[in-house]
Amino acid sequence: MDAFKHMMEAMPDGSTRRAYGTAHWDGSQWWANINGNLIGARWMDPIQPLQGGQIVVDISREGRGLFSALVLGGYTDQPRPSTGTVLTVGISEIVFTGEDGTVYTTDRFIGSYVIGDLIYITWDAATPTIIGKIPTITVTPPANTPLPPGGGDITGTQKTPATASDTWWGPGGWGSYATSVRGGEDLYSGSYYSGATTGAWFYGPANTVLAGKTIKQARFRIPARLNAGSYNSDATIHLYAHTSQSRPGGDVTRTVGPFDVTVPARYTPAGHTFTAGLSPGWVVLPDSFHAVLIAGGGISISGDPYVGFQSRLKDPESGKLEMDWSN
C-alpha cells in the first residue's frame, strides 16, 4: 500500500500512470482495488464489471494534490474466443468448445442450437453469450452456369469459411509468433531466425451436408501475402490436409500432401488467377484432400520458404473452401 502511495506522490502534475487491479463491489458502489487500495473511479461506458475481475486503470495527477482514476476495461491473459462449436445442449445451458480449444458452459444464448453447430460468441463480464450460428451455404447453380474445370453433374456447392486461422511456433505454441499474437491469427510457414513455423486453417466439425456425397471439385482461396521473408519474390508454398477441427494442443497432424502452389511476389487475391476458369485467388485442391475435409479436417501450410499470409480476421475469405458435390 505504501508503494502505491509513493507512486502517486512521485507523479508530476498533468501526468498519467497505468495501473492494474481488480473490480470491487462493496454493496453500494464499485471501486477499483489497486494493491489493496480502494480507489473511487470513473468507468468507461459500457463496462460490465465482475467482482474480483481484472481491470486496467489510468491514474492522472490533475494538480494541487488532486488525482482522478479512469477504468478503461477488463483484461485477460489470453483473448477470449469469438467462435466455437456446440458440444451438448441442455434445457438451460449449452456446452461448447471455443476456437482456442477450451470447453465453456453458458446459460446465455439467442436462438436454438444442436450439437455440431458452428457459433458466434460475445463476452460480457467474463461470461460468454452465443449470439448466432455461422452459416454454411449450399448453392445450386442455374442451368446456364458453366461448370468449373473438372466439374460434371453438380447438384450444389458447399461454401465453408474458416472458423479460425493461426500459426504454430514450437517455442510458444499457437498464436505466439509475429502478427499471429494477441488473437491476430495471421499464418506463417517456413523457418526464419527464430525457428520453424507452420500455419493452419480450421473449419469446425465434420461436414454433415457432404456426408455420402460425391465431391466433384474442391477449391481453396489463398489470401494476400504478408510482407515477410522474400516478399518481392515468388514463393512455392506447400499445402496439406490436416485432421483437426480446431487448434489442438500441439501442431496439427498433416495426413495428405504436399500440394505445391507458386504464389507470386507481393501477391493479393484480386491480382492473380492460379487456374484458368477460376476466379482470382482460388486453387483447385487434389482429390486426395476431399475425404479429410469432409471429416472435419482443415488446410495447413508447412515448410520453406519463409512466407506469411493474412488471417481470416483481416480477410474473411482467407482459407475459404468451396466444394462442388453430386448425389
Buried (B, 14 or more C-beta within 10 A) or exposed (E): EEEBEEBBEEBEEEEEBEBEBBBBEEEEEBBBBBBEBBBEBEBEEEBEBBEEBBBBBBBBBEEEEEBBBBBEEBEEEEBBBBBBBBBEBEEEEBBBBBBBBBEBEBEBBEEEBEEBBBBBBBBEEBEBBBEBBBEBEEEEBEEEEEBBEEBEEBBBBBBBBBBBBBBBBBEBBBBBBBBBBEBBBBBBBBBBEEEBBBBBBBBBBBBEBBEEBBBBBBBBBBBBBBEBBEBEEEBEBBBBBBBBBBBBEEBBEBBBBBBEBEBEEBBBBEEEBBBEEBBEBBBBBEEEBBEBBBBBBBBBBBBBBBBBBBBBBBBEBBBBBBBBBEE
